[in-house]
Amino acid sequence: MRHKKVLLANLISHEAPSFKKRAVLKAGLGYIAQTLYDNQVDYKVVDLSLGYGLEHLLKEISRFSPELVGIPLSTYRHNDAYNIIRQIKKIFPNIKIVCGGPHVSTLAEAVLKDCPEIDFGVVGEGDETIIDLCSGIDYNKIPGLIYRKNGEVFVNEKRPYIQNLNKLNFPRYINFELEHYPLRNSPISERIIPIVSSRGCPYDCIYCPVQTAIGQKFRFRDVFGIIEEIEYWYNLGYRRFSFVDDNFSLLRERIVSLCEQIEKNGLKNLILSLPNGIRADKVDYELLKKMYSVGFKYIGLGVESGNEQILKILKKHETVETIDTAIKNACEIGYFVDLYFLVGSPGETEKEVMDSVKLGSKYPVDNVFYFNLIPYPKTELFEWIKQNGHFIYPPEYYLNKIHSNMDKPVFETKDFSVSARKKMLKFAREFERKRKFGQYLEKLNTKNITGFMAFIIATIYSKQTTQRIFNDVKFFRKLKQWILKSRFFL
């Protein structure tokens, strides 16, 4: 065995310091940890999103003395991760560092060239590659591995995607600080376990980096394996589960079968969510109703645009009518619905953004998010912007400094200037705040809270920061549930 001790580290938290306790379990890291455990490799996990800093990480490395440090990399804020990696290598020069994740899968050898302190890169799924690396197989014989030799970077042949996902054990999150996700000292039933029931997405949306990160080939787990995973955590007291697939509802019969098995196995009081968003054309009223009956309560819909032409440009392969119907059905059934829109797509102007705002405000959904469109490397959108010279900021800058929640466009077109984009992003988000204000005001009135008091409460609670405090801070979360035990404040 080449590496008998491995430290896995999640380096970046995307949350502000005041919301450190919003950390969520990383299913990808969980799978790598589980495969190490199954192969008798000693490992430790350090998750900086729990509020830890570099000093804590360095202390844990010193205490554990690993031979290999494994780090997943995202493209956003990758320079922050590089800086931490440099510090690790400076203090522990003899420890090897391997990086995987979407950033490495997309940019491959460029990552090792940009950050010489990284010894190995893993392209694609790392479940098998990490074991090959630890076991001692010659570097040049490990598919999916990028490595250094005599100062040069070598890229091996790609490792085929795992077709049979059933052979992978689901994560038990051994050696993770489970009690700290998402809120310290919160009841087990409130903690959320992420579930990956499939990998890959066959669609070709021009803005989506999933194609290069995990592939277009759709692969899925057996329903009984998913049930086994749910039951494992259910028996430990967990009731909340989040399916983090890229295309959960692609195969209707698979979801129907899953729902039937949940019922058959008597898994009651589940609260299931689909935060990554599902396709509107892959859910009908009957399927949504079936899902709701077994515990699916929260769904996200990746709408992207309320304009037919923009959907075609984005290669969404959906119609506004189909999306409208899915939103309507979900609301009628009783789901908590989040809608995700993009602002700044090719061909878009103020008029098309208004179409999105109109669709976003048509039904009593819970949240509508208008995202600043960020082009990621190797996507069709990125190449189009690059070829046409539309970038305002170079990728190396905006991929580290600008995110989708900022009113700061990173490219422009002749039909949609920077100033116009900023204006529409602000307008759409303010419109959403006012929509929620009206929604809260109406629901307060149904509880006989009216007049000035209702106005003040609705005004405060319609602000995103306030909502996050009442969801993320234990005291305010309990206060909220005590004041109004209703759908309004959950």
C-alpha positions, 0 to 999 in steps of 0.5 A, a space after each residue: 500500500 503506497 498511502 495508508 493514511 489519507 486526510 480529506 479536506 473541504 477547503 472552501 465555505 461559500 457562506 458568510 461568517 455569520 452563517 457558518 453553521 449552514 454547512 451541508 454534508 458533501 456527498 462527493 466527499 462522502 463517497 470518497 471517504 466511504 471507498 477509503 473505509 471499504 478498502 481499509 485505508 485510514 482516513 480523516 475528514 476536515 471540513 472548513 465550511 464548519 467554521 474552521 480556519 487554515 490553522 485548524 487544518 494544519 494542526 489536524 494534518 500535523 496530528 494525523 500525519 497523513 501520507 496523502 491529502 485529498 482535496 475536491 476543487 470547484 472552479 469558483 474561488 479556486 485561487 483561495 484553494 490554491 493558496 491553502 494548498 501552497 501553505 500545506 505544501 510549505 509546511 509539509 513538503 513530503 505529504 502528497 496532495 491530490 485534487 479532484 472535483 469539477 475544476 480538475 475534471 474540466 481543466 485537467 493538466 492546467 490545474 497542476 500547471 497553475 498550482 505546482 504544489 498539487 502532486 496529482 489530479 483526478 479527472 472524472 469520478 474519483 471512487 476507483 482512482 483514489 484506491 488505485 493511487 493509494 494501493 501503489 499501482 504505477 502512476 502511468 497505469 492509473 486511468 483518470 490520473 494526472 501526475 508529475 514526473 521529472 518536472 513534467 505533467 502527464 495525463 493518463 487516459 480517461 477512466 470510463 464512467 462507472 456504469 454500475 453505481 450499485 457496486 458503490 457503497 453509499 456514504 455513512 459519513 464515518 469520521 465526519 462531524 455529523 452533529 454539526 450539519 446543518 445546525 449544532 445541537 439541532 435534533 437529528 430529524 432536522 439534519 439533512 442527509 444528501 443522497 445521490 441516486 444517479 450521475 450524469 445528465 444527457 442534455 446539452 444546455 449551453 451554460 451547464 458545466 455538468 457535462 465536463 464534470 460528471 458526463 452526459 451519460 445518465 447512470 442510476 442506482 437500483 431503487 432498493 439500494 436507495 431505499 437501503 440508504 434511506 432506511 440506514 439513516 431513518 433507523 438512526 433518527 433522520 427524516 430529512 433527505 436531499 436528492 442532489 442528482 443533476 437530473 433526478 426525474 429523467 426516468 419516470 418509472 424509476 421515480 414511481 418505483 422509488 415512491 412505491 418502495 418508500 410506501 411499502 417499507 413504511 418510511 413515514 414522516 419523511 421530508 424529501 427535497 430536490 434543491 438542484 432543480 428538476 426538469 419541468 418536462 420530466 414531471 407530470 401532475 400524477 408523478 408530482 402527486 405520488 412524490 408528494 404523498 411519500 414525503 417530497 415537499 421541496 422542489 426546485 425548477 430550473 426554469 432559466 427563462 420565461 421566453 421561448 426564444 431564449 430557452 431555444 438559445 440555451 438549448 433547454 429543450 423545454 417550452 414555456 407552456 411546459 414549465 408553466 404547467 409544472 409550476 402550476 401543478 406543484 403549487 396546487 399539490 402543495 409543494 414548497 417551490 423554488 424557481 431558478 432563472 438566469 439573467 443575461 443569456 445570449 439574445 436576451 434584453 430587458 423585454 425577455 427578462 420581463 418575461 421571466 419576471 412575469 412567469 416567476 410571479 404568476 404562481 404562489 411559489 416560495 422563492 424565485 431566484 434571478 441569477 447573474 449568468 456566469 460562463 464556466 470553462 469548456 461550456 458552449 456559452 463560454 466558448 461563444 463569449 470568448 470567440 465574440 470578445 464579449 468578456 468584461 472581466 477575464 475568466 481568471 478574475 471573475 471565476 474567483 471574485 464574482 458569483 451568480 448572486 452578485 449584480 455584476 455581469 461578467 460579459 455583455 452583448 450588443 443588445 444587452 449592455 452592462 448597465 442594462 443587465 445590472 438594472 434588470 438584475 436589481 429590478 428582478 430581485 426587488 420585484 421578488 422581494 415585493 412579491 414575497 412581501 405581498 405573499 406574507 402580508 396576505 398569509 398574516 391577514 389570514 391569521 388575524 395579524 393585520 394593519 401596521 403589525 402585519 406590515 412591519 413583520 412582512 417588511 422584515 421577513 421579506 428580506 433575504 437576510 432575515 429569512 436566513 437568520 430565522 432559518 439558520 440560527 437555532 433560537 430564531 428558528 424555534 421562535 419562528 416555529 412557535 409563533 406560526 406553526 404553519 406553511 407560511 413560516 416553515 
